[in-house]
Every structure is written in structure tokens, then in C-alpha cells.
Amino acid sequence: AAPAPPPTEPRGPAAAGDPPQPIADQSPPPSYPPAALRRGDAGTVVVRVDVDATGYPSNVTIIERSGSRDLDRAAADAVRRWRFQPAQSNGQPVPGSIEVPFDFKPQ
């Protein structure tokens, strides 16, 4: 077994290898919910996506809310349909997670 790293090193998912990455043509941005647009809702939603070793989202958690339930839901729903390059550790696909920010601004 490899020795444990000294406690001074930052520990986190990135230390295990490369985090998952959205596949460009398989990760469309969320659509602006019409009701939120009418109300002029705007804000940033940050979603944490746990991605399994096959590149499918296994769990989606909103870690920063926009203040609009519609915008939060649109962001989470969009990410659930995305496909990812799975995280890599020693060249092997492994489960990982990534945080994705969405800025909703009415045009």
C-alpha cells in the first residue's frame, strides 16, 4: 500500500485524478423557465453532480440556490440529462463529482 500523504497536502476529489467533465454536445444549458422569465427571476445556481464511472449523473445536489425555485429546478433538471467523461484515476474511469454554476439573466 502507498504511504498516506502528509496532512499538509490539500485533499479533495481532484487529488484522485481528473474530475468528470461534461461532454460538449451532450450537455445543453438549461432553458429559462417561462414563468421565471416573466417574473424577471435571475440568479446563479450551483449544482454538484456526482457522476458514476460510466459518465451518467448518479446524484444532483443544489449547493447554491438562486432564490428562485424555478431556476434551481431548471438547472438540476438540465444536468440530470447530461453525459460526462467520467473522472479518471490511474487511467481508469471512476465515480467523481463536479460543481457546475449556471447564471440565469433575463435577456
Backbone bond lengths (Angstrom), bond angles and torsions (degrees), N, CA, C in turn:
res aa  C-N    CA-C-N  psi(-1)  N-CA   C-N-CA  omega(-1)  CA-C   N-CA-C  phi
1 A - - - 1.470 - - 1.516 109.31 -
2 A 1.327 115.91 145.66 1.465 120.25 179.25 1.521 109.54 -74.29
3 P 1.333 116.54 147.35 1.470 117.82 177.88 1.526 110.23 -66.21
4 A 1.314 116.78 149.59 1.466 120.77 178.27 1.529 108.84 -67.94
5 P 1.344 116.91 142.84 1.468 117.90 178.65 1.521 110.31 -67.45
6 P 1.329 117.67 152.60 1.464 118.60 178.00 1.524 110.45 -61.44
7 P 1.328 117.86 149.40 1.467 120.62 -174.69 1.531 113.45 -65.02
8 T 1.331 118.58 -13.84 1.463 119.85 -178.93 1.526 111.99 -74.48
9 E 1.340 118.18 -19.73 1.471 120.05 -179.02 1.514 110.22 -74.48
10 P 1.357 117.05 139.08 1.470 117.48 176.38 1.525 109.41 -64.63
11 R 1.311 115.34 133.66 1.461 119.98 179.29 1.520 107.96 -110.32
12 G 1.301 117.01 139.89 1.449 118.85 178.10 1.501 109.15 179.29
13 P 1.331 116.65 177.59 1.462 119.88 -177.92 1.522 111.51 -56.80
14 A 1.340 117.85 -34.34 1.465 120.44 -176.51 1.524 110.86 -64.52
15 A 1.340 117.59 -26.69 1.459 120.48 -177.93 1.524 110.89 -66.32
16 A 1.337 117.81 -22.02 1.457 121.00 -176.50 1.521 112.22 -81.01
17 G 1.319 117.68 -7.96 1.460 120.00 -177.21 1.515 108.81 141.36
18 D 1.317 116.72 -149.27 1.454 120.54 -178.50 1.519 110.50 -88.52
19 P 1.342 117.40 135.75 1.472 118.99 178.13 1.528 110.56 -71.29
20 P 1.337 117.09 164.04 1.468 118.92 175.80 1.526 109.70 -62.96
21 Q 1.315 116.46 152.13 1.466 121.38 178.09 1.520 108.75 -129.81
22 P 1.340 117.71 136.62 1.466 118.71 175.35 1.527 110.01 -62.21
23 I 1.322 117.26 141.34 1.467 121.68 174.48 1.526 106.45 -81.97
24 A 1.322 116.70 123.81 1.468 121.98 -167.84 1.522 113.63 -50.45
25 D 1.339 117.71 -51.39 1.470 117.76 -174.57 1.522 112.19 -86.53
26 Q 1.341 117.24 5.94 1.465 120.51 178.68 1.523 111.34 -122.87
27 S 1.339 115.60 22.56 1.471 119.41 179.01 1.529 109.52 -138.67
28 P 1.347 116.67 67.30 1.465 119.43 -179.07 1.523 111.08 -66.29
29 P 1.334 117.32 144.34 1.463 119.64 178.93 1.523 110.38 -66.52
30 P 1.327 116.65 156.82 1.465 118.80 179.02 1.521 110.15 -65.01
31 S 1.328 116.30 148.19 1.462 118.29 173.89 1.518 107.77 -83.64
32 Y 1.319 115.79 148.95 1.460 121.37 -179.45 1.525 107.73 -72.16
33 P 1.319 119.52 120.56 1.469 119.24 -179.76 1.534 110.43 -61.89
34 P 1.338 118.56 129.16 1.472 120.86 -176.47 1.523 113.10 -54.93
35 A 1.341 117.09 -39.44 1.465 119.41 -179.17 1.533 110.49 -65.25
36 A 1.338 116.02 -39.89 1.467 120.15 179.85 1.526 109.84 -66.77
37 L 1.339 115.83 -37.86 1.458 120.71 179.50 1.535 109.98 -64.24
38 R 1.342 115.97 -43.80 1.471 119.33 179.20 1.529 111.71 -60.89
39 R 1.338 115.63 -39.14 1.469 119.55 -179.96 1.525 111.79 -77.09
40 G 1.334 116.81 -12.35 1.458 119.56 -175.88 1.516 112.62 76.93
41 D 1.346 116.68 23.01 1.461 119.49 177.80 1.530 109.36 -62.37
42 A 1.314 115.64 138.77 1.464 120.65 176.80 1.523 106.35 -147.05
43 G 1.311 115.69 160.60 1.456 118.50 177.03 1.503 110.85 155.53
44 T 1.310 114.88 178.50 1.458 122.09 -179.81 1.520 108.36 -113.64
45 V 1.315 114.87 132.45 1.461 121.60 175.72 1.527 106.18 -115.12
46 V 1.319 117.39 132.07 1.463 120.34 174.16 1.527 107.14 -113.76
47 V 1.327 114.59 124.32 1.458 121.66 -176.08 1.524 108.37 -114.77
48 R 1.327 116.66 130.71 1.468 119.30 171.99 1.518 107.81 -98.25
49 V 1.320 114.99 127.45 1.456 120.98 -177.73 1.524 108.33 -113.68
50 D 1.321 116.31 122.42 1.464 120.50 170.87 1.523 105.88 -90.06
51 V 1.326 115.47 124.22 1.465 121.77 -175.20 1.521 108.31 -113.32
52 D 1.349 115.95 129.51 1.462 117.85 179.62 1.536 110.40 -78.81
53 A 1.317 115.86 177.02 1.469 120.44 -173.57 1.528 112.41 -68.60
54 T 1.346 118.50 -11.26 1.464 120.12 177.81 1.524 111.76 -96.49
55 G 1.340 117.57 -1.39 1.458 119.93 177.04 1.522 114.39 93.92
56 Y 1.327 116.48 8.62 1.470 120.19 177.69 1.528 109.51 -97.70
57 P 1.345 117.25 140.75 1.461 118.79 175.94 1.525 109.66 -66.48
58 S 1.329 117.28 128.58 1.466 120.10 179.31 1.522 110.53 -101.44
59 N 1.328 117.03 -24.98 1.462 119.78 -179.38 1.515 107.59 -155.27
60 V 1.329 116.17 137.45 1.456 122.32 -179.73 1.519 107.58 -124.61
61 T 1.320 116.69 123.71 1.465 121.50 -178.00 1.523 109.16 -126.96
62 I 1.332 116.27 129.82 1.465 119.36 174.76 1.524 106.86 -82.07
63 I 1.339 116.85 118.10 1.464 119.07 -178.45 1.524 111.40 -103.90
64 E 1.333 116.83 -15.46 1.462 119.27 173.28 1.516 107.50 -140.11
65 R 1.325 115.92 118.14 1.465 120.42 -176.83 1.512 111.13 -87.58
66 S 1.338 114.36 153.46 1.466 120.68 -179.05 1.515 111.68 -88.04
67 G 1.341 117.01 -15.70 1.451 120.34 -171.99 1.523 111.52 96.17
68 S 1.342 116.80 -8.73 1.465 121.62 176.76 1.522 108.30 -119.98
69 R 1.323 116.15 119.87 1.467 118.95 -179.17 1.524 110.46 -62.37
70 D 1.352 117.13 -35.91 1.466 119.93 179.79 1.527 111.50 -62.16
71 L 1.338 116.43 -44.05 1.471 119.31 -179.35 1.531 110.25 -67.12
72 D 1.339 116.09 -42.52 1.463 119.00 178.94 1.527 110.61 -58.36
73 R 1.358 114.85 -44.94 1.466 119.30 -177.63 1.525 110.39 -66.61
74 A 1.336 117.66 -40.84 1.470 120.44 -179.51 1.528 110.62 -60.65
75 A 1.328 116.68 -42.43 1.468 120.35 179.93 1.528 110.58 -64.50
76 A 1.333 116.77 -47.24 1.466 120.24 -178.25 1.528 110.81 -64.54
77 D 1.337 116.80 -42.24 1.471 119.98 -179.44 1.520 111.37 -64.04
78 A 1.337 116.59 -40.02 1.468 119.83 -179.74 1.522 110.34 -62.41
79 V 1.329 117.06 -46.71 1.460 120.98 -175.68 1.528 111.69 -65.77
80 R 1.335 116.61 -32.14 1.475 119.30 178.68 1.521 111.83 -61.59
81 R 1.336 117.49 -24.04 1.476 120.25 -179.16 1.523 112.46 -92.92
82 W 1.317 117.51 -4.66 1.464 120.55 -177.71 1.519 111.90 -73.17
83 R 1.328 114.22 159.76 1.462 121.61 170.67 1.520 106.87 -120.18
84 F 1.327 115.64 144.96 1.454 121.55 -174.59 1.512 111.95 -125.49
85 Q 1.351 114.89 154.01 1.465 120.08 159.83 1.517 103.79 -73.68
86 P 1.320 119.48 121.72 1.465 118.41 -178.78 1.530 111.27 -63.69
87 A 1.320 115.06 159.71 1.459 120.47 172.88 1.529 108.32 -59.07
88 Q 1.327 116.06 154.57 1.464 120.77 -179.99 1.528 109.21 -120.95
89 S 1.297 115.63 138.39 1.456 121.03 170.87 1.516 106.73 -137.45
90 N 1.328 116.39 119.91 1.469 121.47 -176.50 1.523 111.20 53.38
91 G 1.351 116.51 38.00 1.450 120.27 177.13 1.518 114.87 78.63
92 Q 1.327 117.49 0.41 1.465 120.82 -179.61 1.521 109.51 -106.83
93 P 1.362 118.30 140.41 1.466 119.36 174.77 1.521 110.57 -67.52
94 V 1.300 116.20 134.06 1.468 121.96 -179.64 1.528 108.28 -137.16
95 P 1.337 117.61 159.42 1.463 118.71 173.77 1.529 110.30 -63.81
96 G 1.309 116.42 148.50 1.459 120.40 178.44 1.511 108.96 -159.21
97 S 1.325 116.51 -178.86 1.456 118.38 176.71 1.521 109.52 -140.69
98 I 1.319 114.51 157.68 1.456 121.98 -177.45 1.526 107.17 -144.43
99 E 1.331 116.05 146.07 1.461 120.87 175.85 1.521 108.43 -102.25
100 V 1.333 115.92 130.11 1.460 121.77 -176.99 1.525 109.02 -120.94
101 P 1.353 117.68 116.88 1.469 119.15 176.19 1.530 110.93 -89.85
102 F 1.324 116.15 142.77 1.470 121.94 174.33 1.509 107.91 -125.16
103 D 1.325 116.89 127.39 1.459 121.22 174.56 1.516 108.60 -102.32
104 F 1.306 116.36 117.52 1.457 121.05 176.31 1.522 107.64 -100.19
105 K 1.333 116.14 117.82 1.455 120.48 176.76 1.530 107.35 -133.27
106 P 1.328 117.48 123.65 1.468 117.48 177.48 1.530 109.63 -63.05
107 Q 1.329 115.66 140.80 1.474 118.92 179.71 1.516 110.11 -76.13
